[in-house]
Amino acid sequence: MDARDIVTRLPEMPLEAVEFELALNSQNIAESGFETALRRAAERADGSVLFHMPALKQRDCQRVAAVSLGAGSETHTVLVLLGRDGGSVRIENATDSDNPFAGIALSYRGLLDLFGPAGTMHG
C-alpha cells in the first residue's frame, strides 16, 4: 500500500491513524518484528500500544494489536492486523470494525480512560 491508497481512505480514517499507518508502512516489519514496528510507529504518531497478542483463530492474520491515537475527545482506537506472511499489515478503525478484537480494544481503551495511569480513577 502506498501513500495514495492511504490518503484515499482519509474520510473513513482519522488523520492520526493515517499518520500511524504511514509510519508503520515505512518500516520492514519482518526484519524489525511486529512489536518493535508497532511501538516505533505509535511513538511517531503520538500514540500508544494498548495490547498485542496472537490471533490464533483468525484466518487472515497471525497477530493483532490495538493502538490508541489522539487525546481527549479526539481519541481513536485502531486495530493492527499482521498478515499470515509476517510482513503485511492492515489497519482498521476499531469503532467500525467487525473483528472480534475490536470490542476488546474499545473496552480496554475505555478502562484506561476511566482509571488513567497508575490506577488513579478519573471521572
Secondary structure per residue as TSV (DSSP state, phi and psi in degrees):
chain	resnum	aa	ss	phi	psi
A	1	M	-	360.0	131.5
A	2	D	-	-106.5	179.0
A	3	A	H	-60.2	-34.3
A	4	R	H	-63.0	-39.5
A	5	D	H	-63.6	-40.2
A	6	I	H	-67.7	-44.3
A	7	V	H	-65.3	-34.5
A	8	T	H	-67.3	-21.0
A	9	R	T	-89.0	0.0
A	10	L	G	-49.8	-42.8
A	11	P	G	-60.6	-28.5
A	12	E	G	-96.6	-11.2
A	13	M	S	-118.2	133.6
A	14	P	-	-62.1	152.7
A	15	L	H	-56.2	-39.3
A	16	E	H	-61.5	-35.9
A	17	A	H	-69.4	-37.1
A	18	V	H	-65.3	-43.2
A	19	E	H	-61.4	-43.0
A	20	F	H	-62.6	-45.5
A	21	E	H	-62.7	-41.4
A	22	L	H	-62.0	-43.0
A	23	A	H	-64.8	-38.9
A	24	L	H	-69.2	-43.8
A	25	N	H	-72.1	-12.8
A	26	S	T	-81.7	-1.8
A	27	Q	S	-109.1	158.1
A	28	N	-	-92.7	96.8
A	29	I	H	-65.6	-38.7
A	30	A	H	-62.9	-33.2
A	31	E	H	-81.1	-46.4
A	32	S	H	-85.2	-21.6
A	33	G	-	97.3	147.3
A	34	F	H	-61.3	-48.7
A	35	E	H	-62.3	-45.3
A	36	T	H	-62.7	-45.1
A	37	A	H	-62.4	-41.1
A	38	L	H	-59.6	-50.3
A	39	R	H	-64.0	-40.8
A	40	R	H	-62.9	-46.2
A	41	A	H	-65.5	-41.5
A	42	A	H	-62.2	-41.1
A	43	E	H	-62.1	-43.7
A	44	R	H	-64.5	-30.5
A	45	A	T	-99.3	14.3
A	46	D	T	53.7	43.5
A	47	G	-	-117.9	-175.8
A	48	S	E	-143.4	144.1
A	49	V	E	-79.5	122.4
A	50	L	E	-82.2	-45.9
A	51	F	E	-163.8	161.1
A	52	H	E	-147.1	140.4
A	53	M	E	-157.9	163.9
A	54	P	E	-64.5	147.2
A	55	A	-	-113.1	69.3
A	56	L	T	-58.8	-38.0
A	57	K	T	-98.5	6.1
A	58	Q	-	-89.0	131.1
A	59	R	S	-76.0	-32.3
A	60	D	S	-99.4	0.2
A	61	C	E	-150.1	158.7
A	62	Q	E	-105.7	-24.7
A	63	R	E	-140.1	155.0
A	64	V	E	-135.7	145.4
A	65	A	E	-136.9	157.5
A	66	A	E	-121.0	136.8
A	67	V	E	-129.3	133.9
A	68	S	E	-97.4	130.2
A	69	L	E	-128.6	147.1
A	70	G	S	85.7	-174.3
A	71	A	-	-145.5	154.7
A	72	G	G	60.0	-133.9
A	73	S	G	-72.4	-9.4
A	74	E	G	-99.5	19.9
A	75	T	-	-75.1	136.0
A	76	H	E	-127.2	142.9
A	77	T	E	-115.9	128.3
A	78	V	E	-120.2	150.8
A	79	L	E	-97.1	141.0
A	80	V	E	-119.9	118.4
A	81	L	E	-109.6	117.6
A	82	L	E	-85.2	122.4
A	83	G	E	-64.5	163.6
A	84	R	T	-60.8	-21.9
A	85	D	T	-77.1	-9.3
A	86	G	S	80.6	2.9
A	87	G	S	-133.5	-22.3
A	88	S	-	-94.5	148.4
A	89	V	E	-131.0	154.8
A	90	R	E	-130.0	137.6
A	91	I	E	-116.7	132.5
A	92	E	E	-127.9	141.3
A	93	N	E	-69.1	120.5
A	94	A	T	-60.1	-32.1
A	95	T	T	-64.2	-34.9
A	96	D	T	-97.5	-5.3
A	97	S	-	-82.6	145.7
A	98	D	-	-100.9	8.4
A	99	N	S	-67.3	135.9
A	100	P	H	-57.8	-26.1
A	101	F	H	-75.1	-15.4
A	102	A	H	-63.0	-42.9
A	103	G	H	-63.3	-38.6
A	104	I	H	-63.5	-44.7
A	105	A	H	-62.2	-45.2
A	106	L	H	-68.2	-37.1
A	107	S	H	-65.9	-42.8
A	108	Y	H	-63.3	-43.9
A	109	R	H	-60.7	-40.7
A	110	G	H	-62.8	-39.5
A	111	L	H	-63.9	-41.8
A	112	L	H	-64.0	-38.5
A	113	D	H	-63.3	-38.4
A	114	L	H	-74.0	-47.7
A	115	F	H	-93.3	-22.9
A	116	G	-	65.9	-172.6
A	117	P	G	-67.6	147.5
A	118	A	G	57.7	27.4
A	119	G	G	75.2	10.0
A	120	T	-	-78.4	133.5
A	121	M	-	-85.3	134.6
A	122	H	-	-113.0	157.2
A	123	G	-	105.3	360.0
